[in-house]
Amino acid sequence: MLNEKGRHVTWWSKPAGKDDRLTFSSPASQGKRKITRASIATTTLIALAFGILGGFGGAYLSDRGLLSTSANLVSAKNTIERAPDSIAGIADRVLPSVVSISTRSRSGGGTGSGFFIRSDGYILTNNHVISDAATSSGQISVKLLNGKSFTARVVGRDSSYDLAVIKISVKNAPALQFGDSERIQVGDNVIAIGSPLGLSGTVTTGIISAKNRAVTTGGDADQTSFINALQTDAAINPGNSGGPLVDMSGAVVGVNSAIATLGSSFSSSGSIGLGFAIPINQAKKTAEQLISTGRSIYPVIGVSIDSRYSGIGALIADQEGSISADGPAARAGLAPGDVIVEFDGVEITNSDQLIVTIRSRDVGDQVKITVLRNNSRITRDITLVAGKS
């Protein structure tokens, strides 16, 4: 049918009862619409296909680009810069000076630690580390950080301070620098180095928890040591004995010697954060004496203390011979039954503390001692003398 402009039109009528308006369109436009829809569908499929291929291709090319030798990657250093005064920096300097010690004797074997104090092979350690081998002609072996092993000989040892010096045949050994244990303060950071449980080159860190701790070690009367110790929470375990406790400059401030344990009723037998070190100022004096003469001296006041006394202070045994004739205490007028309550300004609470405090001083020092006698306080001047070894 032709319209008013002579064009063909198509029309449809609505079903009966419906709106009787007509809808019409040109056949040419119908053809265009069909072609356009087909083109859009085809284009969509092609685009989708290219998108999928592009995704796989992009990933493939990306992987190929990262693996390619021509890739322009950002360069990065594969090293970490560590400050010389960091824990890692200090450990790197100190570790070559620390040695592992193993002993063999008739009673068995043992392990411990030590460190060079002189470049000609002198090593400082604890007496209890090498005492069994020293008393039974056993063998003492020293292993360096580089794996080399040497047989050591005993230069001298002192059970009263739990210190010993041994020597191996080496030259240019990396000796550690001594610090000043008097200047170390509670809260200062410290590093413990040694061979706990035979694990050489072990480094642990902590702080100085306390100073002037009266610590008594050893079960044998002839091997009892009295230490005016530095307390630390750095992990110290069996085998650390004799190793150095160093400050944050790398200087030695103590010789690791003992740990507190919870006792047999508890499961823990290792470090519980209560380790003790011999102050290096004391260790240095003893080491010098052992190297010079093979033996060391310690100061005394010339009295025998009653270890059964449970009151405050240290009781001079109330018996004949408890005060050495012509000794410092006798010359100062002290008498059996006196209770020593103060030593040169330090309050004395028990007999162990008195012994530790006396041995922290030097032979020849003049000190003041205060005693209780018949509820009266008496203070006397006393000059310390060397004890009989």
C-alpha positions in Angstrom: 0.0 0.0 0.0 1.3 3.4 -0.9 1.2 6.3 1.5 0.8 9.9 0.6 4.4 10.2 -0.5 4.3 7.1 -2.6 6.2 4.9 -0.1 5.2 1.3 0.9 3.9 0.9 4.4 2.9 -2.1 6.5 0.3 -1.9 9.1 -1.2 -4.1 11.7 -4.4 -3.9 13.6 -4.7 -4.6 17.3 -6.8 -7.6 18.3 -10.5 -6.8 18.9 -11.2 -5.0 22.1 -7.9 -3.4 22.1 -6.7 0.1 21.2 -7.3 0.5 17.5 -4.4 2.7 16.8 -2.1 1.6 14.0 1.6 0.9 14.1 3.6 1.2 10.9 7.1 1.1 9.7 9.0 1.2 6.5 10.3 -2.1 5.1 13.6 -0.4 4.4 13.9 0.6 8.0 13.1 -3.0 9.1 15.9 -4.3 7.0 18.3 -1.8 8.5 17.2 -2.6 12.0 17.8 -6.3 11.4 21.2 -5.7 9.9 22.2 -3.4 12.8 21.3 -5.9 15.4 23.2 -8.6 13.7 26.3 -6.3 13.4 26.1 -5.4 17.1 25.9 -9.0 18.2 28.8 -10.0 15.9 30.9 -7.1 17.1 30.2 -8.0 20.8 31.3 -11.6 20.2 34.5 -10.5 18.4 35.3 -7.9 21.2 34.7 -10.6 23.8 37.0 -13.0 22.0 39.7 -10.4 21.7 39.3 -9.4 25.3 39.9 -13.0 26.5 42.8 -13.5 24.1 44.2 -10.1 25.2 44.0 -11.1 28.8 45.9 -14.4 28.3 48.3 -12.7 25.9 48.9 -9.8 28.3 49.6 -12.2 31.2 51.9 -14.3 29.0 53.8 -11.2 27.7 54.0 -9.8 31.2 55.6 -13.1 32.5 57.9 -13.2 29.6 58.9 -9.6 30.3 59.7 -10.2 34.0 61.8 -13.3 33.0 63.4 -11.6 30.1 67.0 -10.5 30.5 66.1 -7.3 28.8 63.6 -6.3 31.5 64.2 -2.9 33.0 63.9 -3.8 36.7 64.3 -1.4 39.7 67.7 -2.2 41.3 67.9 -2.9 45.1 70.7 -3.6 47.5 70.7 -7.1 49.0 72.4 -6.0 52.2 71.2 -4.5 55.4 73.3 -1.7 57.0 73.8 -2.3 60.7 75.2 0.4 63.0 78.4 -0.5 64.8 76.7 0.1 68.1 73.7 -2.1 67.4 73.3 -5.5 69.0 74.2 -7.2 65.7 77.3 -4.9 65.3 78.5 -5.5 68.9 78.0 -9.3 68.6 80.0 -9.3 65.3 82.9 -7.7 67.1 82.8 -9.7 70.3 82.0 -13.2 69.1 85.6 -13.9 67.8 86.9 -13.3 71.3 84.6 -15.8 73.0 85.5 -19.5 73.2 83.8 -22.8 74.0 85.4 -24.9 76.7 84.9 -28.7 77.1 86.6 -30.9 79.8 87.1 -34.5 80.3 88.1 -36.1 83.7 87.6 -39.2 85.7 84.3 -37.9 86.9 83.0 -37.3 83.4 82.9 -34.3 81.1 81.5 -30.7 81.1 81.2 -27.6 78.9 81.4 -23.9 79.5 82.6 -20.6 78.0 85.5 -18.2 78.2 87.0 -15.2 76.5 90.4 -13.9 75.6 91.8 -11.3 78.0 95.3 -11.1 76.3 96.3 -11.5 72.7 98.9 -14.2 73.7 96.3 -16.7 74.4 95.2 -16.1 78.0 91.5 -16.9 78.6 89.3 -16.0 81.6 86.6 -18.4 82.7 84.9 -19.8 85.9 86.7 -22.1 88.2 83.8 -24.5 88.3 84.0 -24.9 84.5 87.5 -26.5 84.7 88.0 -27.6 88.3 87.3 -31.3 87.8 89.8 -31.5 85.0 92.3 -29.4 87.0 92.2 -31.6 90.1 92.3 -35.0 88.3 94.8 -34.3 85.5 92.0 -34.2 83.0 91.9 -32.6 79.6 90.7 -29.0 78.8 89.8 -28.3 75.2 89.1 -24.8 73.7 87.3 -24.3 70.5 87.4 -20.9 68.7 84.6 -19.4 66.6 86.4 -20.4 63.4 86.2 -24.0 64.4 89.8 -24.5 65.4 90.5 -26.5 68.6 93.3 -26.3 71.1 94.4 -28.1 74.3 94.6 -25.6 77.2 96.7 -25.6 80.4 95.6 -24.1 83.7 97.5 -20.9 84.7 95.8 -20.4 88.0 92.4 -20.7 89.6 90.6 -19.3 92.7 87.5 -21.1 94.1 86.7 -18.2 96.5 85.8 -15.9 93.5 85.0 -18.8 91.1 87.5 -17.6 88.6 90.3 -19.3 86.6 92.7 -18.4 83.8 93.7 -20.9 81.2 96.1 -20.6 78.2 96.3 -21.9 74.6 99.2 -21.5 72.1 98.0 -18.8 69.8 99.2 -15.4 68.7 97.2 -12.2 68.0 94.1 -13.5 69.7 91.3 -10.9 69.7 91.3 -9.9 73.4 88.2 -8.1 74.8 88.3 -4.7 76.3 87.5 -4.4 80.0 84.7 -2.0 81.1 84.0 -0.6 84.5 81.5 -2.6 86.5 81.3 0.2 89.1 79.8 2.6 86.5 77.2 0.2 85.2 73.7 1.1 86.3 70.5 -0.8 86.9 68.5 -0.7 83.7 71.6 -0.5 81.4 71.4 -2.9 78.3 73.8 -5.8 78.3 74.6 -8.7 76.1 75.6 -12.2 77.2 77.6 -14.4 74.9 78.7 -18.0 75.4 77.9 -21.7 74.7 74.7 -22.6 76.5 74.1 -26.4 76.3 77.1 -26.6 74.0 75.6 -24.2 71.4 78.6 -22.0 70.7 78.3 -18.4 69.6 75.0 -17.9 71.3 74.0 -14.2 71.9 71.2 -13.1 74.3 70.3 -9.6 75.5 68.8 -8.0 78.6 69.4 -5.4 81.2 71.2 -5.0 84.5 68.4 -5.9 86.9 70.3 -5.2 90.2 73.8 -4.7 91.6 75.6 -6.0 94.6 73.6 -9.2 94.9 75.2 -11.5 97.5 75.4 -14.8 95.7 76.9 -18.0 97.1 77.6 -20.9 94.8 79.1 -24.4 95.2 78.1 -27.2 97.6 81.6 -28.2 98.7 83.1 -26.1 101.5 86.4 -26.0 99.7 84.7 -24.8 96.5 82.2 -22.3 97.9 82.3 -19.0 96.0 81.0 -15.7 97.4 80.1 -13.2 94.6 79.0 -9.6 94.9 77.2 -10.1 91.7 75.6 -8.2 88.9 72.1 -9.5 88.3 70.7 -9.6 84.7 67.6 -10.9 82.9 69.6 -11.8 79.8 69.1 -15.5 79.2 71.9 -17.4 80.8 71.9 -21.2 80.8 74.2 -24.1 81.7 77.3 -23.7 79.5 77.2 -19.9 79.6 79.4 -20.0 82.7 82.7 -18.1 82.1 81.4 -16.2 79.1 81.4 -12.4 79.0 78.6 -10.0 79.9 79.3 -6.9 77.8 77.8 -3.4 77.7 76.6 -1.5 74.6 80.1 -0.4 73.8 81.3 -4.1 73.6 83.4 -3.8 76.8 83.2 -6.6 79.4 81.4 -5.7 82.6 81.0 -9.2 84.1 81.8 -12.9 83.9 78.6 -14.9 83.7 78.7 -17.4 86.6 75.4 -18.5 88.0 71.7 -18.7 87.5 68.7 -19.0 89.9 66.4 -22.0 89.5 62.9 -22.7 90.7 64.0 -25.9 92.5 63.1 -29.5 92.0 59.4 -28.9 92.6 59.2 -26.9 89.4 59.6 -28.1 85.8 61.9 -25.3 84.7 65.7 -25.9 85.1 67.0 -23.3 82.6 67.0 -19.5 82.6 64.2 -17.8 84.5 65.5 -14.3 84.0 67.7 -14.4 87.1 71.4 -14.6 86.0 74.4 -13.5 87.9 77.8 -12.3 86.8 81.1 -11.6 88.6 81.8 -7.8 88.3 84.7 -7.4 85.9 86.6 -5.0 88.3 86.9 -7.9 90.7 87.6 -10.5 87.9 90.4 -8.3 86.4 92.3 -8.1 89.7 92.0 -11.8 90.3 93.1 -12.6 86.7 96.1 -10.4 87.0 97.2 -12.1 90.2 96.6 -15.6 88.7 98.7 -14.7 85.7 101.5 -13.2 87.8 101.8 -15.8 90.6 99.4 -18.6 89.8 97.3 -17.8 92.8 95.2 -14.9 94.1 94.5 -13.3 97.5 91.3 -12.1 99.1 90.7 -9.7 102.0 89.6 -10.9 105.5 88.9 -9.3 108.9 90.0 -12.3 111.0 86.8 -13.7 112.5 84.8 -16.9 112.3 81.1 -16.4 111.7 78.3 -18.5 113.2 76.3 -19.7 110.2 73.5 -21.0 112.4 72.6 -17.5 113.5 69.2 -16.4 112.1 68.9 -12.9 113.3 69.8 -9.7 111.5 73.5 -9.2 110.9 76.4 -11.6 111.2 77.3 -13.1 114.5 80.9 -13.6 115.5 80.9 -17.1 116.9 80.8 -17.0 120.7 83.6 -19.5 121.3 87.3 -19.5 121.8 89.4 -18.9 118.7 86.6 -17.2 116.8 88.8 -14.1 116.5 92.3 -14.5 115.0 95.1 -13.5 117.3 96.6 -10.2 116.2 94.2 -10.1 113.3 92.3 -6.9 112.2 89.3 -7.7 114.3 91.4 -8.4 117.4 93.3 -5.2 117.0 90.1 -3.3 116.6 88.7 -4.7 119.8 85.9 -6.9 118.5 84.8 -9.8 120.7 83.1 -13.2 120.4 79.3 -12.7 120.4 79.4 -9.3 118.7 76.9 -9.0 115.8 78.2 -7.2 112.8 75.4 -5.0 111.4 77.3 -2.6 109.1 80.4 -2.7 107.0 81.7 0.6 105.6 78.2 2.0 105.3 76.6 -1.2 103.9 73.9 -2.7 106.1 74.6 -6.3 106.8 71.6 -8.7 107.0 73.3 -12.1 107.1 76.7 -13.8 107.2 76.8 -14.5 103.4 76.4 -10.8 102.7 79.2 -9.9 105.1 81.6 -12.3 103.4 80.6 -11.0 99.9 80.9 -7.4 100.9 84.4 -7.9 102.5 85.6 -9.8 99.4 84.5 -7.0 97.1 87.1 -4.8 98.7 91.0 -4.9 98.4 93.6 -6.1 100.8 94.9 -3.0 102.6 91.6 -1.1 102.5 90.6 0.7 105.7 86.9 0.3 106.6 84.5 1.0 109.4 82.6 -1.9 111.1 79.7 -1.4 113.3 78.7 -4.2 115.8 75.9 -4.7 118.3 77.2 -5.6 121.8 74.7 -5.7 124.7 72.3 -3.6 122.7 74.8 -0.9 122.1 76.2 0.0 118.7 80.0 0.2 118.5 82.0 1.3 115.4 85.6 0.5 114.9 88.2 1.1 112.1 89.7 -2.1 110.5 92.4 -2.6 107.9 91.8 -5.6 105.7 94.5 -8.2 105.3 95.0 -11.1 102.9 93.4 -14.4 103.8 95.3 -17.7 103.8 94.7 -19.6 100.6 
